[in-house]
Amino acid sequence: EPEVTQTPSHQVTQMGQEVILRCVPISNHLYFYWYRQILGQKVEFLVSFYNNEISEKSEIFDDQFSVERPDGSNFTLKIRSTKLEDSAMYFCASIRGLGLETQYFGPGTRLLVL
Amino acid sequence: AQTVTQSQPEMSVQEAETVTLSCTYDTSESDYYLFWYKQPPSRQMILVIRQEAYKQQNATENRFSVNFQKAAKSFSLKISDSQLGDAAMYFCAYNGNQFYFGTGTSLTVIP
């Protein structure tokens, strides 16, 4: 069964450094999402992406964040200058089409900012 | 704004028994989906079950079933014959135009 994959599974970085989190959505899916989950807290929406542009973003998704689909398969989340509070689990998700579809989540990337 | 509330931060169940996790939500939309996701210690998000709002029949997936009360905006998850592998964090989620998650219920299964 096709699945969403994410790399790396864990990343440790120094405060102020740039990180890029990578996701490979399911191949025939058209809508892509990033979520964040700080340890012990709920899953929070960051951004949705369709047709090579952001369709929605939350207030968490400020100028430090950017997303990109650099080729036909990868979907990346970049954090330009990481802060301690960016430490969290980051989930990528995708759906086949717009509407009330089930989101399929990747396994997550655990980011630790020191 | 849509909100999803899980009022039980922690629940426990004896192995082989049945447990019900509660979820309520607030929305003004008429078409939406509701989901239960399971998050084991590995912290993956695994879809357990989903319910379309327009369907009156409650969804069922093997030992997992829901009690969907649209008028009451309630969407509880029942786990029958609980197994040790069911121990996890369970998140209720709502999808209208965007996904909203509850704060989660941590389920412990006692051998």
Interface residues (C-beta under 8 A of the other chain):
Chain A: Y33 Y35 Q37 Q41 K42 V43 E44 F45 S48 E56 M89 F91 A93 L100 E101 T102 Q103 Y104 F105 P107 G108 R110
Chain B: D31 Y32 Y33 F35 Y37 S42 R43 Q44 M45 I46 L47 R50 E52 F91 A93 N95 G96 Q98 F99 Y100 F101 G102 T103 G104
